[in-house]
Amino acid sequence: MKVCDFVSELSGNRKNFITISHYHPEHLLGVGGFPEDAILIASRVQSLEMENGKRLKDQFSRQSAINSQLIKNMPYPTPDIFYDDDYAVDWADLNVQLTSVGPLHTRGDSIIFFEEGSVLFAGDVMMGGIIPSIDSEYASFYKWQGTIEKIYKLSQKFIIESHGDIGDRTLIHKWNLLISTISSALTEYRSASYSESKAAQQLTLLLNEECPGWRNDKRRMSAAAASEYREVTSTDEH
């Protein structure tokens, strides 16, 4: 309610617009706390993921008692406005650009750029102190690198990492190096005929050394290896 009250104070009598970086419960289900006349904007891919998101919602709700209380019975909202690649919002004195950049962390990742103030909300494309989690079925680290380059061209002054702090453009260089390191390492492991599981183990060791203290887990490393090996298998088949 604090967020909703603060938004109401800022917006006055103007209608509110809401958008999301991706469909994961902790990024989306709070939309239900806003007034019913608030306009939800989402990409078509995000909307599709919401429609098929029950399994993930149930998974999140089982993680703790508070998660169960907050998430279990909360339905996914229905967007009012859909977009494919980009959508511009002109609200009061703000110009906001929504850009679909997935599949990366999910199929429907989007970044949100406020021209006034030069602020970028990066969603889970850039996460503070957390090794990236990739959609192993659709995404690639090659595409992730392309997104980092796209973010660089926006020339923003401030970047808000998901699950992290507010930073500046030095975060772009940090993440470009991180994604390049992961991509290069996986290419090397595949060329050396490592199995997916061995590649995931080696990548874990490498990132523990390169990014000490960052949150990491077996699922992230397995997804990273699966993404690289799927990409190569798909290329070979064609």
Secondary structure, DSSP 8 states (H G I E B T S, - for coil): -HHHHHHHHHHTTS--EEE-S---HHHHGGGGGS-TT-EEEEEHHHHHHHHT-HHHHHHHHTS-HHHHHHHTT------SEEESSEEEEEETTEEEEEEE--SSSSTT-EEEEETTTTEEE-GGGSBTTB-----TTT--HHHHHHHHHHHHHT--SEEE-BTS-EE-THHHHHHHHHHHHHHHHHHHHHHTT--HHHHHHHHHHHHHHHSTT-B--HHHHHHHHHHHHHHHHHHHH-
